[in-house]
Amino acid sequence: MTSKVILISPATSQSLRLARFDDGGSLDEAGTARARAAAGSLPQAGRVVLSLGSVRCRETAVALRLRGEEEPGLTPLNVGRWRGLALDEVAAAEPEAMARWLTDPTWAQHRGESVENMCARVGHWLRAVQGSEERTLAVVEPEVVRAAVVCALGLPTTAFWRLDVPPLSATELSGRSGRWNLRLGRRLDASGATDAP
């Protein structure tokens, strides 16, 4: 039996446009409009889950006309004291800490979660859904998509920050017998076709 998981990243928000750590803000107008236009472009899923605690994911799901339950294993990366700050602000105030965070997946001195712990948490969820007969569709933050790809392909956690996840894109995993295959992310649009690069 082949398990299928489709990971949808949320549409754009003001925080995302400003390169700011998520502050719990809503989608912006353009993101909401784009998600509404893409509603109906996704394949049917037996189970829909949402990233627990993410306003953007919840609003993206609503715009895509998806109903689902929040999944604690798919919570966004906890960035601790950096929540709501711009990347440039943190890099200017704490250059060594930012450099360490981006290169050492075990580092969590920002009073948040390490990348390694997040990958382990998402990997546990991924193993739990493998073997399911239902297609699972999950609306999750980009870092959750990165963690899932790292775990599915057996990549080192140092590869986490090397993976780009565009807003409102679908990344598909299909797996059986403990092995996953990856269909790289496609942007969602009204027709369900891949956007031109």
N, CA, C and O of each residue as an XYZ file, in Angstrom:
788
protein
N       0.840     -1.182      0.000
C       0.000      0.000      0.000
C       0.887      1.248      0.000
O       1.840      1.336      0.774
N       0.572      2.206     -0.866
C       1.324      3.456     -0.964
C       0.584      4.559     -0.216
O      -0.602      4.800     -0.444
N       1.301      5.216      0.673
C       0.741      6.348      1.417
C       1.035      7.629      0.658
O       2.103      7.780      0.065
N       0.080      8.552      0.680
C       0.277      9.836     -0.004
C       0.028     10.974      0.975
O      -0.977     11.004      1.684
N       0.972     11.908      0.993
C       0.877     13.093      1.843
C       1.136     14.310      0.966
O       2.144     14.372      0.262
N       0.229     15.273      1.010
C       0.412     16.535      0.286
C       0.542     17.643      1.323
O      -0.355     17.854      2.139
N       1.663     18.341      1.283
C       1.943     19.424      2.220
C       1.742     20.751      1.501
O       2.420     21.031      0.512
N       0.823     21.562      1.987
C       0.517     22.860      1.401
C       1.084     23.948      2.300
O       0.762     24.007      3.487
N       1.922     24.806      1.740
C       2.424     25.941      2.525
C       1.406     27.074      2.456
O       0.694     27.197      1.459
N       1.325     27.904      3.499
C       0.307     28.959      3.522
C       0.588     30.062      2.514
O       1.706     30.219      2.024
N      -0.454     30.814      2.224
C      -0.330     31.979      1.342
C       0.439     33.079      2.067
O       0.797     32.929      3.235
N       0.688     34.168      1.378
C       1.534     35.234      1.919
C       0.855     36.046      3.024
O      -0.368     36.167      3.093
N       1.706     36.586      3.873
C       1.262     37.467      4.957
C       2.224     38.641      5.017
O       3.272     38.627      4.373
N       1.869     39.650      5.786
C       2.740     40.824      5.947
C       4.084     40.419      6.549
O       5.125     40.920      6.124
N       4.074     39.519      7.533
C       5.328     39.067      8.160
C       6.241     38.417      7.138
O       7.446     38.671      7.118
N       5.669     37.582      6.294
C       6.464     36.899      5.275
C       7.070     37.915      4.303
O       8.243     37.814      3.946
N       6.275     38.882      3.885
C       6.785     39.886      2.939
C       7.895     40.737      3.552
O       8.769     41.224      2.835
N       7.865     40.919      4.871
C       8.878     41.734      5.551
C      10.043     40.906      6.082
O      10.891     41.426      6.807
N      10.094     39.612      5.726
C      11.138     38.695      6.229
C      11.191     38.748      7.746
O      12.251     38.931      8.344
N      10.015     38.582      8.358
C       9.855     38.664      9.804
C       9.440     37.293     10.331
O       8.627     36.611      9.708
N       9.994     36.886     11.474
C       9.535     35.654     12.101
C       8.043     35.777     12.369
O       7.577     36.826     12.814
N       7.301     34.731     12.107
C       5.840     34.780     12.208
C       5.411     35.336     13.564
O       5.917     34.934     14.612
N       4.468     36.266     13.511
C       3.978     36.895     14.734
C       2.506     36.575     14.977
O       1.852     37.222     15.795
N       1.990     35.578     14.268
C       0.591     35.206     14.439
C      -0.354     36.067     13.636
O      -1.566     36.026     13.849
N       0.188     36.857     12.704
C      -0.647     37.724     11.893
C      -1.404     36.966     10.808
O      -1.118     35.807     10.506
N      -2.373     37.659     10.238
C      -3.231     37.090      9.210
C      -2.576     37.151      7.840
O      -1.554     37.811      7.650
N      -3.187     36.448      6.883
C      -2.787     36.544      5.493
C      -3.014     37.971      5.004
O      -3.887     38.677      5.508
N      -2.224     38.385      4.022
C      -2.506     39.685      3.420
C      -3.572     39.502      2.334
O      -3.945     38.376      2.005
N      -4.054     40.610      1.787
C      -5.150     40.537      0.804
C      -4.762     39.732     -0.425
O      -5.562     38.944     -0.931
N      -3.538     39.924     -0.909
C      -3.094     39.196     -2.104
C      -3.019     37.696     -1.826
O      -3.407     36.887     -2.668
N      -2.527     37.330     -0.659
C      -2.438     35.915     -0.302
C      -3.803     35.265     -0.192
O      -4.013     34.152     -0.674
N      -4.731     35.966      0.445
C      -6.090     35.447      0.577
C      -6.742     35.278     -0.797
O      -7.382     34.260     -1.061
N      -6.580     36.270     -1.663
C      -7.180     36.215     -3.002
C      -6.590     35.061     -3.803
O      -7.316     34.347     -4.494
N      -5.290     34.878     -3.713
C      -4.643     33.790     -4.463
C      -5.096     32.423     -3.958
O      -5.332     31.512     -4.751
N      -5.216     32.280     -2.637
C      -5.680     31.011     -2.078
C      -7.126     30.732     -2.495
O      -7.467     29.600     -2.837
N      -7.969     31.758     -2.466
C      -9.367     31.565     -2.898
C      -9.429     31.140     -4.361
O     -10.238     30.290     -4.735
N      -8.567     31.739     -5.187
C      -8.548     31.393     -6.615
C      -8.091     29.956     -6.842
O      -8.481     29.324     -7.824
N      -7.266     29.443     -5.936
C      -6.751     28.073     -6.080
C      -7.676     27.025     -5.465
O      -7.438     25.826     -5.615
N      -8.726     27.464     -4.776
C      -9.663     26.506     -4.153
C     -10.203     25.568     -5.223
O     -10.582     26.000     -6.311
N     -10.233     24.311     -4.907
C     -10.726     23.310     -5.850
C      -9.635     22.724     -6.731
O      -9.902     21.801     -7.499
N      -8.401     23.241     -6.638
C      -7.318     22.731     -7.483
C      -6.589     21.546     -6.854
O      -5.733     20.932     -7.490
N      -6.925     21.229     -5.615
C      -6.242     20.134     -4.918
C      -6.993     18.820     -5.084
O      -8.217     18.816     -5.209
N      -6.266     17.703     -5.085
C      -6.948     16.415     -5.155
C      -7.709     16.137     -3.862
O      -7.396     16.704     -2.814
N      -8.690     15.277     -3.942
C      -9.458     14.896     -2.754
C      -8.540     14.212     -1.747
O      -7.636     13.465     -2.124
N      -8.775     14.469     -0.488
C      -7.993     13.841      0.574
C      -8.924     13.187      1.565
O     -10.006     13.703      1.844
N      -8.511     12.052      2.099
C      -9.308     11.375      3.113
C      -9.220     12.085      4.444
O     -10.154     12.052      5.246
N      -8.068     12.739      4.675
C      -7.842     13.415      5.951
C      -7.147     14.741      5.687
O      -6.180     14.803      4.928
N      -7.638     15.793      6.311
C      -7.019     17.115      6.202
C      -6.578     17.528      7.597
O      -7.359     17.468      8.547
N      -5.313     17.952      7.717
C      -4.803     18.415      9.011
C      -4.162     19.779      8.825
O      -3.709     20.126      7.734
N      -4.133     20.544      9.907
C      -3.584     21.888      9.888
C      -2.486     22.006     10.934
O      -2.494     21.315     11.953
N      -1.546     22.896     10.657
C      -0.477     23.184     11.607
C      -1.078     23.836     12.845
O      -1.690     24.900     12.747
N      -0.913     23.221     13.991
C      -1.466     23.746     15.241
C      -0.826     25.092     15.571
O       0.397     25.229     15.543
N      -1.649     26.070     15.879
C      -1.140     27.365     16.328
C      -0.763     28.325     15.224
O      -0.210     29.385     15.519
N      -1.033     28.014     13.969
C      -0.673     28.906     12.873
C      -1.922     29.560     12.301
O      -2.767     28.893     11.704
N      -2.031     30.861     12.487
C      -3.157     31.622     11.940
C      -3.127     31.560     10.417
O      -4.161     31.371      9.777
N      -1.923     31.723      9.832
C      -1.798     31.698      8.365
C      -2.285     30.377      7.773
O      -2.957     30.367      6.742
N      -1.947     29.266      8.423
C      -2.368     27.957      7.910
C      -3.884     27.801      8.011
O      -4.533     27.305      7.090
N      -4.428     28.228      9.133
C      -5.884     28.128      9.316
C      -6.608     28.974      8.267
O      -7.582     28.517      7.669
N      -6.141     30.199      8.042
C      -6.784     31.079      7.065
C      -6.587     30.578      5.630
O      -7.482     30.725      4.797
N      -5.437     29.994      5.341
C      -5.203     29.415      4.011
C      -6.160     28.261      3.770
O      -6.730     28.141      2.686
N      -6.340     27.415      4.772
C      -7.271     26.286      4.639
C      -8.685     26.776      4.374
O      -9.386     26.223      3.526
N      -9.111     27.814      5.095
C     -10.452     28.368      4.888
C     -10.582     28.899      3.459
O     -11.581     28.635      2.791
N      -9.578     29.645      2.987
C      -9.621     30.202      1.627
C      -9.633     29.098      0.570
O     -10.235     29.257     -0.492
N      -8.962     27.969      0.866
C      -8.941     26.834     -0.067
C     -10.183     25.940      0.074
O     -10.325     24.935     -0.623
N     -11.077     26.333      0.993
C     -12.296     25.568      1.292
C     -11.970     24.162      1.811
O     -12.584     23.175      1.408
N     -10.995     24.103      2.711
C     -10.613     22.846      3.345
C     -11.011     22.892      4.813
O     -10.841     23.908      5.488
N     -11.535     21.790      5.287
C     -11.822     21.662      6.713
C     -10.924     20.577      7.265
O     -10.779     19.507      6.673
N     -10.326     20.864      8.401
C      -9.424     19.876      8.978
C      -9.246     20.095     10.461
O      -9.747     21.058     11.040
N      -8.525     19.180     11.051
C      -8.240     19.257     12.487
C      -6.803     19.704     12.678
O      -5.942     19.413     11.848
N      -6.543     20.407     13.764
C      -5.181     20.841     14.042
C      -4.373     19.661     14.572
O      -4.859     18.875     15.385
N      -3.139     19.550     14.102
C      -2.260     18.438     14.448
C      -1.080     18.965     15.263
O      -0.268     19.731     14.743
N      -0.972     18.560     16.551
C       0.114     19.063     17.397
C       1.516     18.729     16.871
O       2.453     19.491     17.108
N       1.675     17.612     16.167
C       2.990     17.240     15.650
C       3.479     18.142     14.533
O       4.645     18.075     14.142
N       2.598     18.982     14.018
C       2.953     19.843     12.889
C       3.010     21.321     13.265
O       2.829     22.192     12.415
N       3.262     21.598     14.543
C       3.373     22.990     15.001
C       4.565     23.668     14.334
O       5.574     23.015     14.066
N       4.463     24.963     14.064
C       5.611     25.681     13.479
C       6.822     25.641     14.413
O       6.692     25.380     15.609
N       7.980     25.901     13.853
C       9.215     25.968     14.627
C       9.093     27.094     15.651
O       8.776     28.231     15.301
N       9.346     26.769     16.908
C       9.301     27.766     17.978
C      10.611     28.550     17.961
O      11.670     28.002     18.269
N      10.537     29.837     17.601
C      11.752     30.658     17.515
C      11.996     31.463     18.788
O      12.822     32.375     18.801
N      11.284     31.128     19.844
C      11.538     31.727     21.152
C      11.457     33.240     21.159
O      10.478     33.824     20.694
N      12.500     33.872     21.693
C      12.482     35.327     21.876
C      12.538     36.100     20.563
O      12.396     37.322     20.578
N      12.739     35.432     19.430
C      12.813     36.118     18.138
C      11.447     36.266     17.467
O      11.338     36.909     16.423
N      10.428     35.687     18.046
C       9.090     35.740     17.430
C       8.685     37.187     17.126
O       8.773     38.053     17.996
N       8.247     37.443     15.905
C       7.787     38.756     15.491
C       8.878     39.709     15.038
O       8.576     40.782     14.516
N      10.154     39.339     15.228
C      11.253     40.210     14.815
C      11.638     39.942     13.364
O      11.448     38.835     12.861
N      12.181     40.960     12.694
C      12.688     40.790     11.331
C      14.040     40.080     11.396
O      14.791     40.234     12.358
N      14.332     39.307     10.363
C      15.617     38.598     10.310
C      16.776     39.588     10.411
O      17.761     39.318     11.097
N      16.666     40.718      9.739
C      17.728     41.729      9.781
C      17.937     42.271     11.192
O      19.067     42.538     11.601
N      16.833     42.434     11.939
C      16.942     42.921     13.325
C      17.724     41.930     14.178
O      18.612     42.317     14.936
N      17.387     40.648     14.050
C      18.069     39.631     14.854
C      19.530     39.519     14.431
O      20.417     39.410     15.278
N      19.782     39.544     13.120
C      21.162     39.443     12.626
C      22.012     40.613     13.105
O      23.197     40.441     13.389
N      21.413     41.812     13.198
C      22.160     42.988     13.667
C      22.402     42.932     15.169
O      23.488     43.278     15.633
N      21.403     42.499     15.933
C      21.512     42.479     17.400
C      22.283     41.263     17.915
O      22.993     41.353     18.917
N      22.143     40.141     17.236
C      22.762     38.893     17.706
C      23.401     38.133     16.537
O      22.960     37.033     16.207
N      24.428     38.702     15.912
C      24.992     38.061     14.724
C      25.535     36.657     14.966
O      25.359     35.771     14.130
N      26.194     36.449     16.104
C      26.755     35.125     16.388
C      25.636     34.102     16.610
O      25.716     32.967     16.140
N      24.597     34.522     17.330
C      23.479     33.614     17.590
C      22.766     33.245     16.295
O      22.426     32.081     16.082
N      22.537     34.236     15.424
C      21.874     33.959     14.147
C      22.720     33.012     13.297
O      22.193     32.070     12.706
N      24.018     33.257     13.235
C      24.905     32.388     12.454
C      24.899     30.965     13.008
O      24.874     29.997     12.248
N      24.921     30.847     14.303
C      24.912     29.517     14.925
C      23.596     28.799     14.650
O      23.590     27.603     14.357
N      22.486     29.519     14.742
C      21.165     28.931     14.507
C      21.046     28.405     13.086
O      20.459     27.346     12.865
N      21.598     29.131     12.122
C      21.502     28.730     10.721
C      22.466     27.611     10.331
O      22.315     27.018      9.263
N      23.450     27.314     11.177
C      24.443     26.288     10.825
C      24.457     25.089     11.759
O      24.950     24.024     11.387
N      23.926     25.243     12.961
C      23.946     24.149     13.942
C      22.513     23.738     14.276
O      21.836     24.432     15.035
N      22.037     22.609     13.713
C      20.646     22.208     13.933
C      20.307     21.839     15.377
O      19.132     21.673     15.705
N      21.314     21.708     16.245
C      21.042     21.378     17.654
C      20.892     22.635     18.518
O      20.501     22.538     19.681
N      21.197     23.807     17.965
C      21.231     25.051     18.733
C      19.819     25.548     19.032
O      18.957     25.574     18.154
N      19.595     25.949     20.305
C      18.280     26.486     20.690
C      18.418     27.508     21.818
O      17.568     27.571     22.707
N      19.469     28.294     21.786
C      19.706     29.264     22.861
C      18.790     30.483     22.779
O      18.880     31.382     23.615
N      17.913     30.520     21.778
C      16.959     31.622     21.649
C      15.705     31.349     22.484
O      14.695     32.043     22.363
N      15.796     30.313     23.338
C      14.695     29.860     24.187
C      13.525     29.331     23.348
O      12.358     29.468     23.714
N      13.878     28.728     22.222
C      12.877     28.112     21.351
C      13.218     26.647     21.127
O      13.732     25.968     22.017
N      12.929     26.183     19.946
C      13.115     24.778     19.585
C      14.272     24.667     18.594
O      14.444     25.524     17.727
N      15.059     23.603     18.732
C      16.125     23.383     17.758
C      15.541     22.791     16.482
O      14.490     22.151     16.509
N      16.223     23.009     15.380
C      15.821     22.433     14.100
C      15.821     20.903     14.205
O      14.941     20.233     13.665
N      16.800     20.374     14.894
C      16.885     18.915     15.054
C      15.655     18.356     15.771
O      15.104     17.335     15.357
N      15.223     19.025     16.848
C      14.039     18.558     17.576
C      12.781     18.668     16.721
O      11.911     17.798     16.758
N      12.699     19.758     15.945
C      11.543     19.903     15.075
C      11.501     18.801     14.020
O      10.443     18.227     13.760
N      12.648     18.506     13.416
C      12.706     17.445     12.403
C      12.304     16.105     13.012
O      11.608     15.318     12.370
N      12.729     15.840     14.233
C      12.354     14.591     14.900
C      10.847     14.527     15.127
O      10.229     13.481     14.929
N      10.261     15.642     15.542
C       8.813     15.703     15.794
C       8.021     15.484     14.509
O       7.066     14.708     14.494
N       8.413     16.163     13.430
C       7.709     16.010     12.154
C       7.954     14.614     11.584
O       7.053     14.022     10.990
N       9.153     14.087     11.759
C       9.456     12.729     11.309
C       8.588     11.693     12.003
O       8.154     10.722     11.383
N       8.338     11.899     13.283
C       7.455     10.992     14.040
C       6.045     11.013     13.435
O       5.426      9.963     13.262
N       5.542     12.212     13.114
C       4.214     12.322     12.496
C       4.195     11.636     11.134
O       3.234     10.947     10.793
N       5.256     11.825     10.364
C       5.323     11.238      9.029
C       5.313      9.710      9.101
O       4.640      9.054      8.306
N       6.048      9.154     10.042
C       6.039      7.685     10.221
C       4.656      7.191     10.640
O       4.239      6.096     10.262
N       3.947      8.010     11.425
C       2.612      7.610     11.880
C       1.604      7.561     10.730
O       0.703      6.723     10.735
N       1.751      8.463      9.736
C       0.798      8.454      8.628
C       1.193      7.485      7.524
O       0.370      7.137      6.678
N       2.453      7.045      7.527
C       2.840      6.067      6.502
C       2.115      4.766      6.789
O       2.099      4.297      7.926
N       1.538      4.205      5.799
C       0.731      3.000      5.984
C      -0.748      3.305      6.014
O      -1.574      2.392      6.019
N      -1.094      4.593      6.036
C      -2.498      4.966      6.003
C      -3.047      4.766      4.597
O      -2.364      5.045      3.611
N      -4.257      4.292      4.511
C      -4.887      4.104      3.205
C      -5.445      5.418      2.675
O      -5.734      5.531      1.484
N      -5.598      6.407      3.541
C      -6.153      7.702      3.139
C      -5.049      8.635      2.653
O      -3.931      8.604      3.167
N      -5.365      9.456      1.670
C      -4.460     10.529      1.278
C      -4.576     11.608      2.348
O      -5.683     12.009      2.707
N      -3.455     12.073      2.850
C      -3.435     13.112      3.875
C      -2.997     14.424      3.246
O      -1.975     14.482      2.563
N      -3.761     15.461      3.475
C      -3.420     16.798      3.011
C      -3.188     17.645      4.260
O      -4.046     17.707      5.140
N      -2.041     18.291      4.333
C      -1.706     19.087      5.512
C      -1.341     20.499      5.102
O      -0.492     20.691      4.232
N      -1.970     21.492      5.717
C      -1.625     22.897      5.497
C      -0.692     23.273      6.640
O      -1.104     23.362      7.796
N       0.582     23.494      6.289
C       1.625     23.651      7.304
C       2.594     24.763      6.931
O       2.720     25.125      5.761
N       3.269     25.295      7.927
C       4.260     26.344      7.705
C       5.441     25.790      6.894
O       5.696     24.586      6.924
N       6.159     26.655      6.172
C       7.278     26.201      5.340
C       8.318     25.372      6.092
O       8.880     24.430      5.533
N       8.577     25.715      7.350
C       9.579     24.949      8.093
C       9.126     23.516      8.353
O       9.958     22.617      8.477
N       7.821     23.296      8.436
C       7.303     21.932      8.601
C       7.513     21.151      7.300
O       7.852     19.968      7.331
N       7.312     21.816      6.157
C       7.579     21.168      4.865
C       9.055     20.789      4.785
O       9.391     19.671      4.396
N       9.939     21.722      5.151
C      11.384     21.428      5.131
C      11.710     20.213      5.998
O      12.437     19.314      5.575
N      11.167     20.198      7.205
C      11.448     19.084      8.125
C      10.943     17.763      7.557
O      11.619     16.741      7.680
N       9.767     17.768      6.938
C       9.213     16.547      6.353
C      10.094     16.038      5.222
O      10.328     14.835      5.111
N      10.584     16.943      4.382
C      11.455     16.532      3.270
C      12.777     15.992      3.808
O      13.272     14.976      3.322
N      13.351     16.660      4.804
C      14.595     16.176      5.424
C      14.403     14.746      5.936
O      15.238     13.875      5.692
N      13.302     14.513      6.642
C      13.049     13.185      7.209
C      12.730     12.153      6.130
O      13.244     11.035      6.163
N      11.886     12.526      5.182
C      11.468     11.577      4.148
C      12.638     11.099      3.302
O      12.696      9.927      2.929
N      13.560     11.988      3.001
C      14.693     11.628      2.146
C      15.934     11.225      2.924
O      16.957     10.881      2.332
N      15.849     11.265      4.248
C      17.009     10.893      5.059
C      18.164     11.874      4.920
O      19.327     11.482      5.011
N      17.848     13.147      4.699
C      18.882     14.175      4.562
C      19.434     14.546      5.937
O      18.744     14.373      6.942
N      20.648     15.045      5.996
C      21.143     15.552      7.278
C      20.354     16.799      7.661
O      19.908     17.544      6.788
N      20.181     17.030      8.947
C      19.410     18.195      9.377
C      20.094     19.504      8.985
O      19.451     20.554      8.986
N      21.373     19.462      8.653
C      22.055     20.667      8.191
C      21.511     21.131      6.830
O      21.761     22.266      6.426
N      20.777     20.274      6.125
C      20.184     20.642      4.831
C      18.891     21.441      5.002
O      18.373     21.986      4.027
N      18.368     21.516      6.219
C      17.077     22.148      6.494
C      16.954     23.538      5.873
O      15.974     23.812      5.180
N      17.926     24.418      6.107
C      17.847     25.799      5.630
C      18.178     25.932      4.154
O      18.071     27.023      3.596
N      18.579     24.840      3.510
C      18.898     24.887      2.076
C      17.670     24.619      1.210
O      17.753     24.668     -0.017
N      16.539     24.339      1.838
C      15.308     24.020      1.115
C      14.384     25.235      1.105
O      14.003     25.736      2.163
N      14.027     25.703     -0.076
C      13.107     26.837     -0.204
C      11.694     26.324     -0.442
O      11.479     25.425     -1.255
N      10.746     26.893      0.262
C       9.340     26.503      0.133
C       8.539     27.758     -0.198
O       8.314     28.593      0.677
N       8.105     27.901     -1.457
C       7.340     29.098     -1.829
C       5.966     29.123     -1.174
O       5.422     28.072     -0.836
N       5.399     30.317     -0.991
C       4.043     30.406     -0.449
C       3.043     29.720     -1.367
O       3.198     29.721     -2.588
N       2.034     29.145     -0.774
C       0.932     28.494     -1.465
C       1.434     27.510     -2.528
O       1.070     27.589     -3.701
N       2.280     26.583     -2.074
C       2.787     25.537     -2.958
C       2.484     24.173     -2.347
O       2.273     24.043     -1.141
N       2.469     23.167     -3.207
C       2.196     21.797     -2.774
C       3.453     20.953     -2.935
O       4.079     20.953     -3.995
N       3.815     20.241     -1.889
C       4.912     19.284     -1.924
C       4.301     17.923     -1.630
O       3.620     17.754     -0.619
N       4.537     16.958     -2.497
C       3.883     15.657     -2.366
C       4.887     14.566     -2.020
O       5.955     14.464     -2.623
N       4.518     13.760     -1.039
C       5.313     12.601     -0.641
C       4.460     11.360     -0.854
O       3.284     11.332     -0.491
N       5.057     10.348     -1.437
C       4.371      9.059     -1.535
C       5.346      8.011     -1.045
O       6.526      8.034     -1.394
N       4.847      7.090     -0.233
C       5.773      6.137      0.355
C       5.159      4.796      0.681
O       3.947      4.650      0.836
N       6.043      3.827      0.777
C       5.670      2.490      1.202
C       6.912      1.802      1.747
O       8.036      2.129      1.365
N       6.702      0.869      2.620
C       7.783      0.065      3.201
C       8.912      0.917      3.776
O      10.086      0.587      3.608
N       8.562      2.006      4.451
C       9.574      2.832      5.112
C      10.356      3.744      4.190
O      11.339      4.348      4.620
N       9.954      3.863      2.943
C      10.675      4.704      1.993
C       9.701      5.699      1.363
O       8.573      5.347      1.021
N      10.153      6.949      1.215
C       9.319      7.995      0.635
C       9.918      8.485     -0.677
O      11.137      8.504     -0.844
N       9.062      8.878     -1.595
C       9.462      9.570     -2.813
C       8.901     10.981     -2.734
O       7.884     11.221     -2.084
N       9.571     11.908     -3.398
C       9.219     13.316     -3.317
C       8.843     13.852     -4.689
O       9.561     13.653     -5.669
N       7.721     14.525     -4.744
C       7.374     15.313     -5.925
C       7.541     16.754     -5.501
O       6.811     17.246     -4.641
N       8.496     17.425     -6.098
C       8.851     18.774     -5.669
C       7.677     19.718     -5.759
O       6.779     19.544     -6.584
N       7.694     20.730     -4.894
C       6.578     21.670     -4.742
C       6.137     22.330     -6.028
O       6.958     22.710     -6.863
N       4.848     22.462     -6.177
C       4.282     23.204     -7.298
C       3.419     24.301     -6.704
O       2.748     24.104     -5.692
N       3.447     25.446     -7.342
C       2.615     26.546     -6.868
C       1.171     26.257     -7.244
O       0.886     25.755     -8.332
N       0.279     26.574     -6.345
C      -1.144     26.386     -6.618
C      -1.684     27.606     -7.332
O      -1.374     28.740     -6.967
N      -2.478     27.375     -8.333
C      -3.183     28.466     -8.987
C      -4.588     27.991     -9.290
O      -4.964     26.877     -8.926
N      -5.349     28.813     -9.943
C      -6.753     28.497    -10.182
C      -6.956     27.217    -10.979
O      -7.960     26.530    -10.795
N      -6.015     26.884    -11.864
C      -6.171     25.682    -12.683
C      -5.507     24.463    -12.062
O      -5.707     23.342    -12.528
N      -4.711     24.677    -11.005
C      -3.973     23.582    -10.399
C      -2.679     23.288    -11.127
O      -1.955     22.364    -10.756
N      -2.376     24.067    -12.167
C      -1.148     23.851    -12.939
C       0.035     24.492    -12.236
O      -0.134     25.352    -11.371
N       1.217     24.072    -12.608
C       2.419     24.648    -12.044
C       2.661     26.024    -12.624
O       2.569     26.227    -13.835
N       2.976     26.983    -11.739
C       3.317     28.309    -12.213
C       4.654     28.264    -12.951
O       5.497     27.413    -12.668
N       4.836     29.157    -13.869
C       6.122     29.269    -14.534
C       7.144     29.796    -13.541
O       6.792     30.609    -12.687
N       8.414     29.355    -13.624
C       9.419     29.836    -12.671
C       9.723     31.307    -12.852
O      10.549     31.860    -12.125
